Amino acid sequence: MMDGPPERRSRSRDHTAIRGFNHFKGIVLKTLIRHPKKPNSGNRKCALIRLSNGKEVCAYIPGVGHNLQEHSQVMVRGGRRRDLQGVRAEVIRGKLDCAPLRKKAKKAAVKLAAK
């Protein structure tokens, strides 16, 4: 028999690779194409990245098109993609070797100027 109240269970801690940090620098090991979970479809561009703390993480590459390849240096931030399993980080565009998002051509403005 135990004396006193039962011990409280401790809450599970955040055990992600980027725990407690805003950003991490890393090196791309491989670029991947992942497929989302059931109601969604399409190919999502991801990268397997070795962070500066030695851990490996799969990160989503946002936007249309990217210039990342093996050995590229990237800046990574936390945040998972809910439709991609195992993707717990996101590459920051426009930092280090990752090119920024290209601005879309303003087709409507060109059409109006032609009139």
N, C-alpha and C positions, 0 to 999 in steps of 0.2 A: 504494500500500500504506500501511496505517495502522501507526503505531508504538504498542505497548502494547495494553492490553485495550480492547474496544469500549465506547463511552459507554453508561452506563445510561440507560434511558428514565425520564423523570420521571413520577410518578403523576398521573393527571388530577385536577385540583382541583374542589372543589364549586362549581359556578357557579350555584346557585340564587339567587333574589332575596333570600332571608332569610339568606344565608350569614353565619355567625359571630355571629348575634344570636338571643336567645331569643324576643322578641316584636317586632312592628312595628305601628305605628298606620297606618291607611289609610282611604280614602274609597271607598264602594261606587259603582262606575260603572254596574253593571247586575246584576240578579239573573238567574240562569240555571237551567235544568233540564237536567241531564246524564243520559245513559243509560249504565249500567255495561257492562263487557265481558262476553264470551259466557256463562259459566255462570250469572251473576247477572242479575236483572231488577229493574225498578222505576225510579222517577224519583228522582234525587238532587238536592237543592237546593244550588246553588253560587252564588257571587258573584264578579264580576270586580272586583278591588280595585286602586286605585292607592296604593301604599305611600308613606310619607313620604320615602323615598329616590328617588322618581320612577319606580320600576319597577312594572309591572303584573303581577298574579298572580291565578290563579283559585283560590279557596278554598272548601272544603266547609263547609256550615253544618250542624252536628250537631243531633240531636234532632228532635222532631215539631213542625212549625210554626215560624215565625220572623216577626219584625216589621221585617226589613231592607228598605229601599227605596233608591232613588238618593240620593246625598249623605249617607247615614248614615255615622257614624264607627265604625270597628270596630278591635278588637285582633286581630292575626293571629299564629299560631304556625306553625312549620314542621311538616312531616310529610305525606307523600303518602297518597292513597287508592289502594289497589292495584287496585280495580275501576273507577276513573275515570281516563281518559287526560287528561293535562295538568293534573291537580289536585295541586298541590304544597304546599298550605297548608291550615290549618283556622282558622275563626273561633272566638274564645273567647267563649262565652256568658256574659252577666252583666257584661261590661265595656263601657264607653262606651254607644253607642246600641243594642247588641244585648241583648235581654231574656234573662234567665236561663231555664233550662228550668223548665217548670211541673211541680209535684209531681203525681203521679198520685193520684186519689181512691182511698182504701182501701175498696173495695167489700166485701171480706170482713169487715172490722171493723164496717161498717154492718149487714151481714146478721146478724152475731153479736149486736150490740146490740139488734136488733129482736126477738130471741127472748125 
